[in-house]
Amino acid sequence: MARIPVCVVLLGAAITLSACQSIAPEEPTIFEYTSPEISGLMPLRAFPNPDDVCELLGRSETTAMLEEDGRRLIACPKHEKGAMEDRRKQGARVVGNATHWVILSISERRVR
């Protein structure tokens, strides 16, 4: 039986590991802001405050199937993990992704 050189085995392992480390769809693809409209979203205003990075969303083709009675949709840039965590602490839950944005659903009572 022929022996495979160690360097060939290591090279194969490195290629396999690098293939396993591809970016998952929910991970950020960029680290800068892009317009929510580019992702098919209809922003109404910053949420929850005028200086926040998340957006309260209006209805669009992208979000229509995610809507629920008594809940509103918001979106945060995927790389803004702190803002998303703050929204989760307010009771929001992730319901989808739209290119560079994470879509969350939150109770209408939390929207002022």
N, C-alpha and C positions, 0 to 999 in steps of 0.2 A: 504494500500500500504506500502511495506517495505521501510525503510529508508536505504540508503547506507552510511556507515560510511565515514566521511570526509577523513580519511587516505587512503581509497581505491580509492576515487575520485582523490585525489592528486597524488597517485601512478600512476594511469591510465594516468593522464595528463602529468606527467613526462616522462613516456614511450613514449607517442605520440610525445612530443616535441623532445625527443632525436632521434627518428626515422626521424623526419623532418630535423635534422641538419646533415645528412650524407654529405660526401664530394662530390661535383659536379664533373663531369668528367674533367672540365677545371681547377679545383683547383689543386695545387701541391700535389703530392703523397709522395714526399720526398723533402728534403732540401739539397741535395748534388748532384754533377754532376754525370751523368751516360753517357756512350758512346752513341752518337746518333745512332750508328749502332744497338744497342740493341733495339731501337725503330723503326727499319726498315728504317732509314734515311741514305743517303750517303753524309757525309760532305765533302766539297771541301777545305774550309779554314774558318778561323774566319772572322766575318763580323761585322762592316765595317772595323775594324782595326785588326792587328795581336793579340792584347791583349784583344779583346772583347770576350764575352761569347757566342754570337750568331754565327751561322754557315751558310755560303752560301751552299746551297744544290745542289747536282747533282741529276739526275733522278734515281728513284727507284720505285719499285712496290707500295710502300706506297704513294709516291707523284705524280705518273703519272697522276692521274685524277684531280689533283689540278693545273696543269700547264696551263698557258694562254700565248698567243702570246704577246710579248713585256714586259713580267714580269718574274721575277726570284723568286725562293722560298728561304726563309731563315728559320731558326728554332732557338728558344731561349729556355733555360730551363724554365719550368713552374714557378719556384719560383723566377725567375729574372724579377720581375715586372718593375723595373726601366729600364732595357735594352729593354724590350718590348715596354714601353712607348716611349723611345728614337726612336725606329724603327717606331712606329706609327707617331711620329712627322716628320719623314722623308718621310711619305706617305705610309708606309706599312699597310696592313690590315690582320687580322687573317683569315685564310682560313681552318684551321684544327688543329687537335691534334694527337700526336703520343706518347703514353705512357707518358714519362716525359718531352716532348717537345711540344711547341706551334709552329705551322707552319704559317708563314706569307708570303704574296705575296708583292713584291715591284717592281717598275718600273725598267727596265733594265738600264735606264739612271742613276739611283742611285747607280748602281753596278760598281765599278772601278777595 
